[in-house]
């Protein structure tokens, strides 16, 4: 068999490093997305303010 059994990939020795890698990856993606999120929030706020002023 070329595929490893599921239980061998989920032992305690591999869960820790995998969890650390996933956590770091999520943190890096969030930090990388922060400028885009801030720009989108500012644009949305400006748009909502204009609509509010228009009404």
Buried (B, 14 or more C-beta within 10 A) or exposed (E): EEEEEEEEEEEEEEEEEEEEEEEEEEEEEEEEEEEEEEEEEEEEEEEEEEEEEEE
